[in-house]
Amino acid sequence: MKLNDVPFELIDWKKLEAKEVKGITSKAFWRTKNFNDVRIRIIEKLPGYRADHFCKKGHIIYIIEGSMEVEFENGMKFNIGAGESLFLSDVEENGHSTYTEKGVKYFIID
């Protein structure tokens, strides 16, 4: 990731529109800011949310509240909770999906 030509900006996340994203079950809300090739978001997934795909993109994630299960296409699973971070690179082998039983809110850069 290169952060070239990114202007200084303060972001008030509460003022950004929350886009509804449906999963297989439940729904999520994304507040998104784009800077050239970099996308940053605050994502809130409601209880029971299960992603509808395996994502191949790399991410840096910080969990603000709650927890979620991350499952890789190879079957490996683990939980990540409040105060923890996850780093995934842009490689095919990192195909992953998420599920949250009780809900989760996180900051993500990709």
C-alpha positions, -999 to +999 in steps of 0.1 A: +000+000+000+013+034-009-002+065+006+009+090-021-011+121-029-035+116+000-046+150+013-048+158+050-084+153+062-102+148+094-130+123+091-162+125+112-174+089+107-209+097+121-214+121+092-207+096+065-237+077+050-240+042+063-245+019+033-265-013+041-248-045+029-267-078+031-250-110+040-264-146+037-280-138+071-285-104+087-269-072+074-240-049+079-235-011+076-204+004+059-191+039+063-165+043+036-138+068+026-117+063-005-083+079-011-070+068-045-062+031-042-068+030-005-103+024+010-109+028+048-142+019+065-160+015+097-180-016+094-208-027+118-222-062+113-254-070+132-258-102+152-260-133+130-243-117+100-226-142+077-207-129+046-220-142+012-185-148-003-149-155+003-129-123-001-094-124-017-084-089-009-058-080+017-069-060+048-058-044+080-085-047+106-089-034+141-119-046+162-136-018+181-164-037+197-176-073+197-161-102+179-162-122+147-151-156+133-128-155+103-129-187+081-104-193+054-112-213+022-089-241+035-112-246+065-091-229+091-111-207+115-103-184+144-120-156+164-109-120+167-123-097+193-123-062+207-088-047+209-073-072+184-060-067+148-058-088+118-034-084+088-041-102+055-021-098+023-035-098-013-028-134-021-052-161-034-045-184-004-059-158+020-095-162+007-116-156+038-152-151+050-167-138+083-195-146+107-205-128+139-229-143+164-234-112+186-223-084+163-190-066+156-178-031+148-143-026+132-120-003+114-106-017+081-080-005+056-078-021+022 
